[in-house]
C-alpha cells in the first residue's frame, strides 16, 4: 500500500431537505490524506462536518461524491476490505445492556467474520482494563468502563486504522490517562494509525503529529502540529516587575496587560518586533525586571484564528 493510511479526494455529502428544511451540504469537496502510523487530529467546531466524515469512513453514511481509500482499499471497489481496515470508537455509548464485555467482544468479532481461533477477547479486555468485569452485564458498568468497552469493540477485527470520536468527553482524569496510554501503545507497538477528534485542544496538541481543521464542511488547514502553531507569530513576554508601574508601558506594535498574579504581559508580533525591543520599552518606562519568561501561541489560538477567518 501507499504511505497514506487514508486518501480522500473531492468528498461531498449533501443531506436531502425534508418539508420546510432545505438540503444541507455537510461536506464540500474535502481533500485529505492521513499518513500511515501517525496520530492524526481532526478538529472543528460543532456542525463543521467531522461526524459526517467519520461516518463515511466507517461505511455508515453514503457519500454524495468523491473517493475514499482506506489502507489501499477503495470504498467503491472493495467496500468490505476498506471497512475491515478501520475501527471506530463512537462518541455515543451504544452498548447492548444485556451483553457482558466478553460477550460483546465475541459478537462484534463474529460480525466482522473473525474466526474463533483468531479472536483476542481476553487480550483486549486486559488492554482496556476490564478483565475483572469480563462477565458483568454492560448495564452494570460505569460510564468510564463503557467507554473502555467501546474501545475494545473497535479493536476486535485487528484494524490498521483506529478512529476515536471524542473519546474523553466527560470522563475523569484517570480514565483519560488510561485511554491515552493505550492509544500510545497501539501506535508505538503495533504501528496503528490513529485518527482523533476532540474538543480538548491541549489534548490534540500533546497527542497528534499532524492536524486537520475542518469548518463549514471544508478543510481550512492541514499541517504538522508544529507548523500550525508556527502560523501565528504572536508572542507574549511575561515580566515580573519589582513594583507594578502606575502606567503600563506602551509602544507601537506592543500591547501591555497587568495580570492578577502581579506580572506584566506584553504581546507583540515576532515578525515585526524583537523581544529586545519589548524589554527596552519596559526599561524606558522605569520598570525594574525581577523575572521574565516568554509565551507562544497554543493550538487554541490557531484554531480560533482559522475558524474565525473562515467564517468571515
C-alpha positions in Angstrom: 0.0 0.0 0.0 1.0 3.7 -0.2 2.4 5.7 2.7 -1.0 7.1 3.4 -3.5 5.1 5.5 -6.4 7.2 4.2 -6.8 9.1 1.0 -9.8 11.3 0.5 -10.4 13.2 -2.7 -13.3 15.6 -3.6 -15.5 14.2 -0.8 -19.0 15.7 -0.8 -22.1 14.9 1.2 -25.5 16.6 0.8 -28.4 15.7 3.0 -31.7 16.0 1.3 -34.2 18.5 2.6 -37.5 17.4 4.2 -40.6 19.6 4.4 -39.5 23.1 5.2 -35.9 22.0 5.9 -33.6 22.9 3.0 -31.0 20.5 1.7 -27.7 20.7 3.7 -24.2 20.3 2.2 -22.3 18.8 5.1 -19.0 18.2 3.2 -17.9 20.5 0.4 -15.1 18.8 -1.6 -12.8 17.6 1.1 -9.3 16.5 0.1 -7.3 14.9 2.9 -4.6 12.3 3.4 -3.7 10.7 6.7 -0.1 9.2 6.8 0.3 5.6 7.9 1.5 5.2 11.5 0.5 8.8 12.5 -1.7 10.1 15.3 -3.8 12.5 13.3 -6.1 15.1 14.8 -9.4 16.1 13.1 -10.7 19.3 14.7 -13.5 21.6 14.1 -16.4 23.4 15.8 -19.8 21.7 16.2 -21.6 21.2 12.9 -18.3 21.5 10.9 -18.7 18.1 9.2 -16.4 15.9 11.4 -19.1 13.3 12.3 -20.2 13.1 8.7 -16.7 12.5 7.6 -16.1 9.8 10.2 -19.4 8.1 9.4 -18.4 7.9 5.7 -15.1 6.4 6.6 -16.9 3.8 8.8 -19.3 3.0 6.0 -22.3 4.2 7.9 -23.1 7.1 5.6 -23.1 7.1 1.8 -21.1 9.9 0.2 -22.6 12.1 -2.5 -19.4 12.4 -4.5 -15.7 11.9 -4.3 -13.5 8.9 -3.4 -12.3 7.3 -0.2 -9.4 4.9 0.1 -8.6 3.1 3.4 -5.4 1.2 3.7 -5.2 0.9 -0.1 -8.8 -0.3 -0.5 -11.2 1.9 -2.5 -14.6 2.1 -0.8 -16.5 1.9 -4.1 -14.5 -1.1 -5.4 -13.7 -3.0 -2.2 -16.2 -1.9 0.4 -15.8 -4.9 2.6 -12.0 -4.7 2.8 -12.0 -0.9 3.4 -14.5 -1.3 6.2 -12.4 -4.1 7.8 -9.3 -1.9 7.7 -10.9 0.7 10.1 -12.2 0.5 13.6 -14.3 3.3 15.1 -14.8 4.1 18.8 -18.0 6.3 18.7 -18.9 9.1 20.9 -22.2 7.7 21.9 -22.4 4.9 24.5 -24.3 2.5 22.2 -23.9 -0.8 24.1 -26.4 -3.7 24.5 -27.1 -3.7 28.3 -27.6 -7.5 28.4 -24.2 -8.5 27.0 -21.2 -9.0 29.1 -18.0 -7.3 28.0 -16.6 -10.6 26.8 -19.8 -11.4 25.1 -19.9 -8.0 23.4 -16.4 -8.5 22.0 -17.2 -12.0 20.8 -20.4 -10.9 19.0 -18.5 -7.9 17.4 -15.7 -10.2 16.2 -18.3 -12.5 14.7 -20.0 -9.6 12.8 -16.6 -8.9 11.2 -16.1 -12.5 10.3 -13.1 -13.1 12.7 -12.6 -16.8 13.1 -12.8 -18.0 16.8 -9.1 -19.1 16.6 -8.1 -15.5 15.8 -10.2 -13.7 18.4 -8.4 -11.9 21.2 -11.2 -11.0 23.5 -9.3 -11.7 26.8 -6.2 -9.8 25.5 -8.4 -6.8 24.6 -10.2 -6.9 27.9 -6.8 -6.7 29.6 -5.7 -3.9 27.4 -8.7 -1.7 28.3 -8.7 -2.7 32.0 -11.9 -4.8 32.0 -10.6 -8.2 32.9 -12.3 -8.3 36.3 -15.6 -7.2 34.6 -15.5 -9.7 31.8 -18.7 -11.4 32.9 -20.6 -8.4 34.3 -23.6 -7.2 32.3 -22.9 -4.0 30.4 -25.8 -2.2 32.2 -23.9 -2.5 35.5 -20.7 -0.8 34.1 -19.9 2.8 34.9 -19.7 5.4 32.2 -16.0 5.2 32.1 -16.0 1.4 31.8 -18.5 1.6 29.0 -16.1 3.8 27.1 -13.3 1.3 27.6 -15.6 -1.4 26.2 -16.3 0.8 23.1 -12.5 1.0 22.5 -12.3 -2.8 22.9 -15.1 -3.3 20.4 -13.3 -1.1 17.9 -10.2 -3.4 18.1 -11.7 -6.9 17.7 -11.1 -7.2 13.9 -7.4 -6.1 14.0 -7.9 -2.8 12.2 -5.0 -0.9 10.7 -6.7 2.4 11.4 -8.5 3.4 14.6 -10.8 6.4 14.8 -11.5 7.9 18.2 -14.5 10.2 18.2 -14.4 12.5 21.3 -13.1 9.5 23.4 -12.5 11.5 26.6 -15.6 13.7 26.6 -17.0 13.8 30.1 -14.6 11.3 31.6 -12.4 11.6 34.6 -8.7 12.3 34.6 -7.8 8.7 35.5 -9.7 7.2 32.5 -8.4 9.9 30.2 -4.8 9.0 31.1 -5.6 5.2 30.6 -7.1 5.8 27.2 -4.1 7.8 26.0 -1.7 5.3 27.4 -3.5 2.6 25.4 -3.5 4.8 22.3 0.2 5.5 22.5 0.8 1.8 23.0 -1.2 0.8 19.9 0.5 3.4 17.8 4.0 2.7 19.1 4.0 -1.1 19.3 1.6 -2.0 16.5 2.1 0.9 14.2 -1.7 1.6 14.2 -2.8 4.8 12.6 -4.9 6.8 15.0 -7.5 9.5 14.0 -8.7 11.6 16.9 -11.5 14.1 17.2 -11.6 16.1 20.4 -12.8 19.3 21.9 -9.8 19.4 24.2 -7.3 21.3 22.1 -4.4 20.7 24.6 -5.1 17.0 24.2 -4.6 17.3 20.4 -1.6 19.4 20.8 0.1 16.8 23.1 -1.0 13.7 21.2 -1.1 14.5 17.5 1.7 14.5 14.9 -0.5 16.2 12.3 -3.8 18.1 12.4 -6.6 19.0 10.0 -9.1 21.7 10.9 -12.5 21.4 9.2 -15.1 24.2 9.2 -18.3 24.5 7.2 -17.7 21.2 5.5 -14.2 22.1 4.1 -10.6 21.7 5.3 -9.3 25.1 6.3 -5.9 23.9 7.5 -3.8 20.7 7.4 -0.2 20.5 8.6 2.0 19.2 11.3 1.1 20.4 14.8 4.4 22.3 15.0 3.8 24.1 11.7 0.2 25.0 12.6 1.5 26.5 15.9 4.0 28.4 13.9 1.3 30.1 11.7 0.7 32.6 14.5 3.7 34.9 15.2 2.1 36.4 18.3 4.5 36.2 21.3 4.0 37.3 24.8 6.8 38.4 27.1 5.7 38.0 30.7 7.6 40.2 33.1 7.5 40.1 36.9 8.4 43.7 38.0 9.7 44.7 41.4 6.8 47.2 41.5 3.9 47.3 39.1 4.1 50.7 37.3 1.2 53.1 37.6 1.1 53.5 33.9 1.6 50.4 31.7 4.5 50.7 29.1 3.2 51.2 25.6 4.7 51.4 22.1 3.5 50.8 18.5 3.0 47.0 18.0 3.2 46.2 21.7 0.2 45.6 23.9 0.6 45.5 27.7 -1.7 44.0 30.3 -1.4 43.7 34.0 -2.2 40.2 35.3 -3.8 39.2 38.6 -0.6 37.4 39.7 1.3 40.7 39.7 3.0 40.1 36.3 3.0 42.3 33.3 2.2 40.6 29.9 3.4 42.3 26.7 2.1 40.9 23.5 3.8 41.5 20.1 4.3 40.1 16.6 7.7 38.4 16.2 7.9 39.2 12.5 7.9 43.0 13.2 9.2 43.3 16.7 12.1 41.8 18.6 12.0 40.7 22.2 14.8 43.1 22.9 12.7 46.0 21.7 10.0 45.0 24.1 12.4 44.8 27.0 13.7 48.3 26.1 10.2 49.7 26.2 9.9 48.3 29.7 13.2 49.7 30.8 12.4 53.1 29.3 9.2 53.1 31.4 11.4 52.8 34.5 10.3 49.3 35.3 12.9 47.1 37.1 12.6 43.5 36.0 12.8 40.8 38.6 12.0 37.8 36.3 11.0 37.3 32.7 9.6 34.4 30.5 8.0 34.0 27.1 4.7 32.5 26.0 3.8 31.4 22.5 0.5 30.7 20.8 -1.1 27.4 21.5 -3.4 25.2 19.4 -6.5 27.0 20.7 -5.2 30.3 19.3 -4.6 28.7 15.9 -8.0 27.0 16.0 -9.8 30.2 16.8 -7.9 32.2 14.2 -8.6 29.8 11.4 -12.3 29.2 12.2 -13.0 32.9 12.6 -11.2 33.8 9.4 -13.0 31.0 7.5 -16.4 32.3 8.8 -15.7 35.9 7.8 
